[in-house]
Amino acid sequence: MRYRKPLFALIMSASTSLLVSAVILGLRGVPAQVFLSQWCHAFMTAWPVVFLAIVLIAPRIDRLLDYVVDKDRVFDAR
């Protein structure tokens, strides 16, 4: 359980970076001959950024959602 949050951030950031970098390169019309190398470069640039964003932002979003969900529960009880 101790490693759950860092492991989640690692897997989520990797999958998000892979998907988004591929979509952006595809939309930009990167030729097939260089797509794989450009995708690898884009992924390696994006992954640490997304990882840090998840590690730094996710706890705040989690707290915000705790507040919003608790607030909604109070309104539902009335």
N, C-alpha and C positions, 0 to 999 in steps of 0.2 A: 504494500500500500504506500510505502514511503517514496517509491520511485514512480508512482502513477502519474503525477502532474508533469514532471520533466519528460517522461516517456510520451505522454500525450502531446506535449508541446513539440517534441522531436518528430513524431509521426505526422501530426497535423500540419506542421510547417513544411515538412518534406512533400507531403501529398499536395498541399495547396500550391507550393512553389512549382512543383512539376506541372500541374495542371494549368496554372495561370501563365507560366512562361511559355508553354506550348501553344496556348490559345493566342497570346499576343504575337508570337513569332508567325503563327499561321495567318492571323489577320493582317500582318505586315507583308505577307507574301514572300517570306524567306524561301529561296529555292531549295528544292529537295536535296541537292548535292551538299549543301552546307547546313541544312536544318539541324541535324543531330549535334554537330559541334557547337553551333550557336545556342541550341537548346541547353546543352550541358553547361556552357558558359553562363547563360542567363539564370539557370537553376542555381549554380554555385554562387552567383551574386545575390539572388533573391532569398535563398534558404536562411542564411544567418539573420537577415533583416526580419523575415517573417517569424523566425524562432524567437528573437528578442521581443518582437511585437506581441506575440502570444504570451510569453513569460511575463512581460511588463503590463500588458493591457488586460489579459484574461482575468486576473484576480479582481480588478476594479469592476469589470463587467459582471463578474459573479456576485460581488457585493451589491451592485446596482440591481441586479435581477432578484436577489434576496429581498431587497427593499420593496421593489415593485410587486413581487409575488405576495409578500406579506401584506402590503397595502391592499392589493386586490382581494385577499382573503377576508380582510376586515370589512370591505364593502359588500362582499357576497353574503356575509352573516347578517346583514341588516334587512 
